[in-house]
Amino acid sequence: MLKVLADEGGRAVVLQVCQVSAAAVGNWVLCERIAVEHCPTLKRLTAGRWRYEEMCPEVGWAICVAWRFRVGLPDQAAPE
């Protein structure tokens, strides 16, 4: 998770873009996963360099993206 933060200019940028507290980002680092609701935002921020599966591996992302496509909702960041 530190690599995701460093790639995009550090915690300050992530705090601003995700509108979360420093404690929340600290928890992401400690738990080595990003809160699921912030993964699409960070994927956009990284221009897709970081995949959903890398940020929050316990979520079945293929199912989530397929469902959004099936019901006609755009994926905020195109899947790989």
N, C-alpha and C positions, 0 to 999 in steps of 0.2 A: 504494500500500500504506500510505503514511502516513495517508491519509484513513481507511482501515479501522481502523487503530490509534487514531487520534484520536477517531473516532466512538464507540469503546467504552471510553474512559477511559484510553487510552495503553498503552504497552508493558507496564506492570506487570500490567494486567488480562489482556492476551493471554498473557503468560508464565505466569500462574497457571492460566488456563482450559485452555490447550493443554499445559501442563506441559513447556515447552521452555526452552532457555537463551536468554539475551539475545543471544548470538552467532547463534543460529538465526533469531531475529526480525530481527536486523540483516541477515542474508543475504536474508531475504524482501524487505526494503526495497531492498537493492542490486540484486537480481535482478528486482524488480518483479513478484513472484509469490509466492504462499503455498504451502508444501508441501502437496501434494494430500491427504495424510492428515488435515490439520487444517482443510480447507475446510468439512466438515459441522459441525464444532464452532463455527467462526466464523460460519457462516450462522445457526446457532441463536442464538448470542450477539447477532447483529445483528438478530434477528427477521426474517430474510429480506431485509433491506435490501441486503445485498451478495450478489450472485449468484455461483454457482460459476464461471461464465465470466469474471467480473471478477477473481476471486482467482487463478485458475490457468487461463488461456485455452487452453493447449495440450492439455487433456484433453477428450475427447469426452463431456461430461457428460450429454447427452441419452441416449446409449447406456447409460451407467452407471445412471442413474435408471430407465430403461425396464427394464433387466435386473433390478434390485432389485424392481421392481413385478411383473415376470413370474414370478419365483421366490418371490414372497410375502414379501420382506423389506421392512420399512417404510423409507422414506427418512427419515433423521434430521431433515431439514428439507425441507419440501414444496417442490418445484420451482415456478418461476413458469410 
